[in-house]
Structures are given as C-alpha cells and as structure tokens.
Amino acid sequence: MHPTLKKTIVKTFIQLLSDLKTEKQIETFLTDFFTEKEFETYTKRLAVAYWLKKGRDYENIQNNLKVSLKEINEVKKILSSPGLKLALKYLEAEEWANVWSERIKKIVK
C-alpha cells in the first residue's frame, strides 16, 4: 500500500473513532467491525496489560483470561509504549472514580 494512502486510511479510522459519541455507538461499531475472535483478542490484550501493571503473576493471568504465556510476554514487551500507558492511565482513573463514587454514596446514605 502506498504510504500516502495508508496515512489517509489510518487518519479516517481515527477520525471515525473520535466521532463516535456514546458507549453504545462504540460497542456497536467495534462488535460489528471486528470478528468475535478479533474483538476477544484485543480486549484480552488490554486486560493482560492492566493485570500486569497491577502486579498479577503470569499464572494468574493465564488461568483467568485463558491466554498463553506467549501472549502475556507479547503484551509485557509493549507495556511501556506510550499508547498502552495512556490507555492504562484512563482505566486506572476510571477505577479510582468508581471506588470514590461508592465511598461517597455510603457516606451520603
């Protein structure tokens, strides 16, 4: 593929993702666009990264997510990449917000 065409296609895909406004729109697109296996692969990859960052051991990740050691090692190699670090930052912020939301609800009651 010509580099200019590739750049245009990537830019278009990224723009599409940024234009999707709701979780439902994003879910509909992703589950229709990716095969079930592709979608599972990518969501598991994110889960592996999250659990590695949280300090879970390989055996725990392997048993719970039903992934191979090879897959875990592949994710570990990219754990410090800027994109994955950004994604994990958002996941951790969401986790923190949920924890504090529950605590506040208990206090208010």
Contact map, one row per residue, 1 for C-alpha under 8 A:
1110110000000000000000000000000000000000000000000000000000000000000000000000000000000000000000000000000000000
1111110000000000000000000000000000000000000000000000000000000000000000000000000000000000000000000000000000000
1111111000000000000000000000000000000000000000000000000000000000000000000000000000000000000000000000000000000
0111111100000000000000000000000000000000000000000000000000000000000000000000000000000000000000000000000000000
1111111110000000000000000000000000000000000000000000000000000000000000000000000000000000000000000000000000000
1111111111000000000000000000000000000000000000000000000000000000000000000000000000000000000000000000000000000
0011111111100000000000000000000000000000000000000000000000000000000000000000000000000000000000000000000000000
0001111111110000000000000000000000000000000000000000000000000000000000000000000000000000000000000000000000000
0000111111111000000000000000000000000000000000000000000000000000000000000000000000000000000000000000000000000
0000011111111100000000000000000000000000000000000000000000000000000000000000000000000000000000000000000000000
0000001111111110000000000000000000000000000000000000000000000000000000000000000000000000000000000000000000000
0000000111111111000000000000000000000000000000000000000000000000000000000000000000000000000000000000000000000
0000000011111111100000000000000000000000000000000000000000000000000000000000000000000000000000000000000000000
0000000001111111110000000000000000000000000000000000000000000000000000000000000000000000000000000000000000000
0000000000111111111000000000000000000000000000000000000000000000000000000000000000000000000000000000000000000
0000000000011111111100000000000000000000000000000000000000000000000000000000000000000000000000000000000000000
0000000000001111111100000100000000000000000000000000000000000000000000000000000000000000000000000000000000000
0000000000000111111110000000000000000000000000000000000000000000000000000000000000000000000000000000000000000
0000000000000011111110000000000000000000000000000000000000000000000000000000000000000000000000000000000000000
0000000000000001111111001100000000000000000000000000000000000000000000000000000000000000000000000000000000000
0000000000000000011111101100000000000000000000000000000000000000000000000000000000000000000000000000000000000
0000000000000000000111111100000000000000000000000000000000000000000000000000000000000000000000000000000000000
0000000000000000000011111110000000000000000000000000000000000000000000000000000000000000000000000000000000000
0000000000000000000001111111000000000000000000000000000000000000000000000000000000000000000000000000000000000
0000000000000000000111111111100000000000000000000000000000000000000000000000000000000000000000000000000000000
0000000000000000100111111111110000000000000000000000000000000000000000000000000000000000000000000000000000000
0000000000000000000000111111111000000000000000000000000000000000000000000000000000000000000000000000000000000
0000000000000000000000011111111100000000000000000000000000000000000000000000000000000000000000000000000000000
0000000000000000000000001111111110000000000000000000000000000000000000000000000000000000000000000000000000000
0000000000000000000000000111111111000010000000000000000000000000000000000000000000000000000000000000000000000
0000000000000000000000000011111111110010000000000000000000000000000000000000000000000000000000000000000000000
0000000000000000000000000001111111100000000000000000000000000000000000000000000000000000000000000000000000000
0000000000000000000000000000111111100000000000000000000000000000000000000000000000000000000000000000000000000
0000000000000000000000000000011111111110000000000000000000000000000000000000000000000000000000000000000000000
0000000000000000000000000000001111111110000000000000000000000000000000000000000000000000000000000000000000000
0000000000000000000000000000001001111111000000000000000000000000000000000000000000000000000000000000000000000
0000000000000000000000000000000001111111100000000000000000000000000000000000000000000000000000000000000000000
0000000000000000000000000000000001111111110000000000000000000000000000000000000000000000000000000000000000000
0000000000000000000000000000011001111111111000000000000000000000000000000000000000000000000000000000000000000
0000000000000000000000000000000000011111111100000000000000000000000000000000000000000000000000000000000000000
0000000000000000000000000000000000001111111110000000000000000000000000000000000000000000000000000000000000000
0000000000000000000000000000000000000111111111000000000000000000000000000000000000000000000000000000000000000
0000000000000000000000000000000000000011111111100000000000000000000000000000000000000000000000000000000000000
0000000000000000000000000000000000000001111111110000000000000000101000000000000000000000000000000000000000000
0000000000000000000000000000000000000000111111111000000000000000000000100010000000000000000000000000000000000
0000000000000000000000000000000000000000011111111100000000000000000000000000000000000000000000000000000000000
0000000000000000000000000000000000000000001111111110000000000000000000000000000000000000000000000000000000000
0000000000000000000000000000000000000000000111111111000000001000100000010010000000000000000000000000000000000
0000000000000000000000000000000000000000000011111111100000000000000000000011001000010001000000000000000000000
0000000000000000000000000000000000000000000001111111110000000000000000000000000000000001000000000000000000000
0000000000000000000000000000000000000000000000111111111100001000000000000000000000000000000000000000000000000
0000000000000000000000000000000000000000000000011111111111000000000000000001000000000000000000000000000000000
0000000000000000000000000000000000000000000000001111111100000000000000000000000000000000000000000000000000000
0000000000000000000000000000000000000000000000000111111100000000000000000000000000000000000000000000000000000
0000000000000000000000000000000000000000000000000011111110000000000000000000000000000000000000000000000000000
0000000000000000000000000000000000000000000000000011111111011000000000000000000000000000000000000000000000000
0000000000000000000000000000000000000000000000000001001111111000000000000000000000000000000000000000000000000
0000000000000000000000000000000000000000000000000001000111111100000010010000000000000000000000000000000000000
0000000000000000000000000000000000000000000000000000000011111110000000000000000000000000000000000000000000000
0000000000000000000000000000000000000000000000000000000111111111000000000000000000000000000000000000000000000
0000000000000000000000000000000000000000000000010010000111111111111000010000000000000000000000000000000000000
0000000000000000000000000000000000000000000000000000000001111111111110010000000000000000000000000000000000000
0000000000000000000000000000000000000000000000000000000000111111111000000000000000000000000000000000000000000
0000000000000000000000000000000000000000000000000000000000011111110000000000000000000000000000000000000000000
0000000000000000000000000000000000000000000100010000000000001111111000000000000000000000000000000000000000000
0000000000000000000000000000000000000000000000000000000000001111111100000000000000000000000000000000000000000
0000000000000000000000000000000000000000000100000000000000001110111110110000000000000000000000000000000000000
0000000000000000000000000000000000000000000000000000000000000100011111110000000000000000000000000000000000000
0000000000000000000000000000000000000000000000000000000001000100001111111000000000000000000000000000000000000
0000000000000000000000000000000000000000000000000000000000000000000111111100000000000000000000000000000000000
0000000000000000000000000000000000000000000010000000000000000000001111111110000000000000000000000000000000000
0000000000000000000000000000000000000000000000010000000001001100001111111111000000000000000000000000000000000
0000000000000000000000000000000000000000000000000000000000000000000011111111100000000000000000000000000000000
0000000000000000000000000000000000000000000000000000000000000000000001111111110000000000000000000000000000000
0000000000000000000000000000000000000000000010011000000000000000000000111111111000000000000000000000000000000
0000000000000000000000000000000000000000000000001001000000000000000000011111111000000000000000000000000000000
0000000000000000000000000000000000000000000000000000000000000000000000001111111100000000000000000000000000000
0000000000000000000000000000000000000000000000000000000000000000000000000111111110010000000000000000000000000
0000000000000000000000000000000000000000000000001000000000000000000000000011111110011000000000000000000000000
0000000000000000000000000000000000000000000000000000000000000000000000000000111111011000000000000000000000000
0000000000000000000000000000000000000000000000000000000000000000000000000000011111111000000000000000000000000
0000000000000000000000000000000000000000000000000000000000000000000000000000000111111100000000000000000000000
0000000000000000000000000000000000000000000000000000000000000000000000000000000011111110000000000000000000000
0000000000000000000000000000000000000000000000001000000000000000000000000000011111111111000000000000000000000
0000000000000000000000000000000000000000000000000000000000000000000000000000001111111111100000000000000000000
0000000000000000000000000000000000000000000000000000000000000000000000000000000001111111110000000000000000000
0000000000000000000000000000000000000000000000000000000000000000000000000000000000111111111000000000000000000
0000000000000000000000000000000000000000000000001100000000000000000000000000000000011111111100000000000000000
0000000000000000000000000000000000000000000000000000000000000000000000000000000000001111111110000000000000000
0000000000000000000000000000000000000000000000000000000000000000000000000000000000000111111111000000000000000
0000000000000000000000000000000000000000000000000000000000000000000000000000000000000011111111100000000000000
0000000000000000000000000000000000000000000000000000000000000000000000000000000000000001111111110000000000000
0000000000000000000000000000000000000000000000000000000000000000000000000000000000000000111111111000000000000
0000000000000000000000000000000000000000000000000000000000000000000000000000000000000000011111111100000000000
0000000000000000000000000000000000000000000000000000000000000000000000000000000000000000001111111110000000000
0000000000000000000000000000000000000000000000000000000000000000000000000000000000000000000111111111000000000
0000000000000000000000000000000000000000000000000000000000000000000000000000000000000000000011111111100000000
0000000000000000000000000000000000000000000000000000000000000000000000000000000000000000000001111111110000000
0000000000000000000000000000000000000000000000000000000000000000000000000000000000000000000000111111111000000
0000000000000000000000000000000000000000000000000000000000000000000000000000000000000000000000011111111100000
0000000000000000000000000000000000000000000000000000000000000000000000000000000000000000000000001111111110000
0000000000000000000000000000000000000000000000000000000000000000000000000000000000000000000000000111111111000
0000000000000000000000000000000000000000000000000000000000000000000000000000000000000000000000000011111111100
0000000000000000000000000000000000000000000000000000000000000000000000000000000000000000000000000001111111110
0000000000000000000000000000000000000000000000000000000000000000000000000000000000000000000000000000111111111
0000000000000000000000000000000000000000000000000000000000000000000000000000000000000000000000000000011111111
0000000000000000000000000000000000000000000000000000000000000000000000000000000000000000000000000000001111111
0000000000000000000000000000000000000000000000000000000000000000000000000000000000000000000000000000000111111
0000000000000000000000000000000000000000000000000000000000000000000000000000000000000000000000000000000011111
